[in-house]
Amino acid sequence: MTKAELVSILAKTAGGSRASADRAFAAFVTSVRESLRQGLPVTISGFGTFIVARRAARNGRHPRNGTAITIPGARVPRFRASRALKIAVR
């Protein structure tokens, strides 16, 4: 499903216009992004939780010449599906 398809479904089920559904979706994505940027989890009941996890530094190989390199650690977004979502997908 693409963003456009999701916005169309939101507009149809909420009974509003596509423009208002697009603004609502953009506000949702922005607020999730800002919360994760601050390191705060975002929990949506019945859907799941967006969290920020730490990826440790690790050793790797340069793909072109094979030399050893150190890949730095990073903060990465993760999603944990709720039990209800897992059951619905099964």
Backbone as JSON, one array per atom type, in Angstrom:
{
  "sequence": "MTKAELVSILAKTAGGSRASADRAFAAFVTSVRESLRQGLPVTISGFGTFIVARRAARNGRHPRNGTAITIPGARVPRFRASRALKIAVR",
  "N": [[0.85, -1.17, 0.0], [0.57, 2.19, -0.84], [1.43, 5.59, 0.12], [-0.44, 7.35, -0.99], [-2.63, 5.66, -1.46], [-3.24, 4.95, 1.16], [-3.94, 7.46, 2.23], [-6.23, 7.95, 0.7], [-7.93, 5.93, 1.67], [-8.12, 6.75, 4.35], [-9.45, 9.21, 4.01], [-11.86, 8.35, 2.92], [-12.95, 6.64, 4.94], [-13.11, 8.37, 7.12], [-14.74, 10.29, 6.18], [-14.01, 12.73, 5.15], [-12.16, 15.17, 3.21], [-9.62, 14.42, 0.73], [-7.46, 16.11, 0.97], [-7.56, 17.01, 3.64], [-7.19, 14.57, 4.93], [-4.65, 13.96, 4.03], [-3.18, 16.02, 5.25], [-3.59, 15.32, 7.94], [-2.35, 12.82, 8.02], [0.29, 13.57, 7.41], [0.83, 15.15, 9.65], [0.74, 13.18, 11.62], [2.94, 11.51, 10.89], [5.02, 13.36, 11.15], [4.9, 13.95, 13.9], [5.49, 11.45, 15.02], [8.1, 11.11, 14.04], [9.42, 13.29, 15.29], [9.14, 12.61, 18.0], [10.6, 10.22, 18.09], [13.09, 11.23, 17.39], [13.71, 12.61, 19.68], [14.1, 10.49, 21.31], [11.96, 9.24, 22.48], [9.5, 6.7, 22.97], [6.78, 5.71, 20.8], [3.61, 4.68, 21.24], [0.93, 2.9, 19.9], [-2.08, 1.78, 20.63], [-3.16, -1.52, 20.03], [-1.84, -1.62, 17.64], [1.06, -1.15, 17.62], [4.46, -0.38, 18.72], [6.7, 2.23, 18.2], [10.14, 2.55, 18.5], [13.39, 3.77, 19.57], [16.43, 2.33, 18.96], [19.72, 1.24, 19.86], [22.39, 0.61, 17.73], [25.21, -1.28, 17.89], [28.71, -0.49, 17.44], [30.63, -2.08, 14.91], [32.82, -4.43, 13.26], [33.68, -4.55, 9.83], [33.87, -5.22, 6.29], [35.31, -3.53, 3.55], [33.51, -3.32, 0.61], [34.63, -3.13, -1.96], [37.48, -3.34, -1.95], [38.09, -5.07, 0.1], [39.33, -4.42, 2.51], [39.62, -4.16, 6.1], [37.2, -2.44, 8.02], [35.81, -0.15, 10.42], [32.54, -0.03, 11.39], [30.58, 2.52, 12.48], [28.63, 2.91, 15.55], [25.05, 3.42, 15.85], [21.93, 5.21, 16.19], [18.84, 3.78, 15.64], [15.56, 3.52, 14.15], [12.96, 1.37, 15.31], [10.31, -1.04, 15.09], [7.85, -2.53, 17.0], [5.48, -4.89, 16.76], [2.11, -5.06, 17.99], [0.4, -7.47, 20.03], [-2.2, -7.92, 19.14], [-2.01, -7.08, 16.44], [-0.19, -8.94, 15.46], [-1.68, -11.29, 15.71], [-3.79, -10.71, 13.96], [-2.47, -10.69, 11.52], [-1.64, -13.29, 11.23]],
  "CA": [[0.0, 0.0, 0.0], [1.34, 3.42, -0.92], [0.91, 6.69, 0.93], [-1.64, 7.87, -1.66], [-3.72, 4.72, -1.2], [-3.58, 5.08, 2.57], [-4.64, 8.74, 2.39], [-7.57, 7.77, 0.13], [-8.72, 5.13, 2.62], [-8.4, 7.61, 5.5], [-10.47, 10.19, 3.62], [-13.12, 7.64, 2.71], [-13.51, 6.15, 6.2], [-13.37, 9.49, 8.02], [-15.78, 11.13, 5.57], [-13.47, 14.06, 4.85], [-11.52, 15.32, 1.9], [-8.27, 13.85, 0.63], [-6.51, 17.12, 1.44], [-7.53, 16.98, 5.1], [-6.6, 13.29, 5.32], [-3.21, 14.09, 3.76], [-2.61, 16.86, 6.32], [-3.61, 14.54, 9.17], [-1.3, 11.8, 7.92], [1.57, 14.27, 7.5], [1.0, 15.53, 11.06], [1.04, 11.94, 12.34], [4.31, 11.11, 10.57], [5.92, 14.36, 11.73], [4.93, 13.81, 15.36], [6.23, 10.22, 15.32], [9.5, 11.4, 13.75], [9.96, 14.17, 16.33], [9.22, 11.85, 19.24], [11.73, 9.3, 17.98], [14.3, 12.04, 17.39], [13.97, 12.93, 21.09], [14.35, 9.24, 22.01], [10.74, 8.81, 23.16], [8.74, 5.7, 22.22], [5.43, 6.07, 20.38], [2.8, 3.48, 21.34], [-0.41, 2.99, 19.36], [-2.78, 0.59, 21.12], [-3.69, -2.41, 19.02], [-1.02, -1.58, 16.44], [2.44, -1.44, 17.97], [5.28, 0.65, 19.34], [7.9, 2.69, 17.52], [11.16, 2.85, 19.5], [14.73, 4.05, 19.09], [17.36, 1.34, 19.47], [21.14, 1.49, 19.57], [23.13, -0.41, 17.0], [26.6, -1.21, 18.35], [29.76, -0.43, 16.43], [31.07, -3.43, 14.55], [33.84, -4.52, 12.21], [33.16, -4.98, 8.54], [34.82, -5.24, 5.17], [35.03, -2.64, 2.43], [33.08, -4.23, -0.44], [35.41, -3.06, -3.19], [38.86, -3.81, -1.85], [38.21, -6.09, 1.13], [40.04, -4.0, 3.72], [38.81, -4.11, 7.31], [36.76, -1.1, 8.43], [34.95, -0.12, 11.6], [31.25, 0.59, 11.12], [30.22, 3.16, 13.75], [27.31, 2.65, 16.14], [24.03, 4.38, 15.4], [20.56, 5.11, 16.71], [17.98, 3.37, 14.53], [14.16, 3.31, 14.53], [12.48, -0.01, 15.28], [8.88, -1.17, 15.31], [7.41, -3.77, 17.64], [4.04, -5.08, 16.52], [1.33, -5.46, 19.16], [-0.1, -8.84, 19.97], [-3.39, -7.89, 18.29], [-1.59, -7.0, 15.05], [0.41, -10.22, 15.12], [-2.77, -12.25, 15.56], [-4.54, -10.35, 12.76], [-1.69, -11.04, 10.34], [-1.61, -14.76, 11.13]],
  "C": [[0.9, 1.24, 0.0], [0.71, 4.49, -0.03], [-0.39, 7.22, 0.32], [-2.84, 6.96, -1.41], [-4.19, 4.82, 0.25], [-4.36, 6.37, 2.83], [-6.06, 8.64, 1.83], [-8.47, 6.99, 1.07], [-9.07, 5.96, 3.85], [-9.51, 8.6, 5.19], [-11.84, 9.53, 3.5], [-13.76, 7.22, 4.04], [-13.84, 7.28, 7.17], [-14.45, 10.42, 7.46], [-15.31, 12.53, 5.26], [-12.85, 14.09, 3.47], [-10.14, 14.66, 1.93], [-7.23, 14.82, 1.17], [-6.41, 17.11, 2.96], [-6.93, 15.68, 5.61], [-5.09, 13.32, 5.11], [-2.53, 14.92, 4.83], [-2.55, 16.1, 7.63], [-2.51, 13.48, 9.16], [0.08, 12.42, 8.04], [1.85, 14.69, 8.94], [1.36, 14.32, 11.91], [2.5, 11.54, 12.13], [5.31, 12.07, 11.21], [6.01, 14.19, 13.24], [5.65, 12.53, 15.78], [7.72, 10.46, 15.12], [10.13, 12.25, 14.85], [10.11, 13.45, 17.67], [10.41, 10.9, 19.22], [13.06, 10.06, 17.98], [14.7, 12.4, 18.82], [14.23, 11.67, 21.92], [13.14, 8.7, 22.75], [10.02, 7.76, 22.33], [7.35, 6.22, 21.87], [4.61, 4.77, 20.36], [1.4, 3.75, 20.82], [-1.11, 1.69, 19.74], [-3.36, -0.22, 19.98], [-2.88, -2.43, 17.74], [0.43, -1.93, 16.74], [3.14, -0.25, 18.57], [6.49, 0.95, 18.45], [8.9, 3.06, 18.6], [12.46, 3.21, 18.79], [15.66, 3.05, 19.76], [18.77, 1.75, 19.11], [21.71, 0.31, 18.8], [24.6, -0.23, 17.37], [27.55, -1.07, 17.17], [30.23, -1.85, 16.15], [32.12, -3.34, 13.45], [33.19, -5.04, 10.95], [34.25, -4.98, 7.5], [34.36, -4.25, 4.11], [34.67, -3.52, 1.25], [33.95, -4.23, -1.7], [36.79, -3.68, -3.06], [39.09, -4.81, -0.71], [38.94, -5.68, 2.4], [39.08, -3.93, 4.9], [38.47, -2.67, 7.65], [35.93, -1.25, 9.7], [33.68, 0.63, 11.22], [30.77, 1.21, 12.43], [28.84, 2.77, 14.24], [26.33, 3.72, 15.7], [22.75, 4.17, 16.19], [19.67, 4.81, 15.52], [16.54, 3.21, 15.01], [13.8, 1.84, 14.4], [10.97, 0.01, 15.53], [8.62, -2.53, 15.93], [5.9, -3.88, 17.46], [3.35, -5.51, 17.8], [0.84, -6.89, 18.96], [-1.33, -8.92, 19.06], [-3.03, -7.84, 16.81], [-0.98, -8.32, 14.6], [-0.67, -11.28, 14.87], [-3.55, -11.98, 14.28], [-3.79, -10.76, 11.49], [-1.63, -12.55, 10.14], [-2.86, -15.21, 10.47]]
}
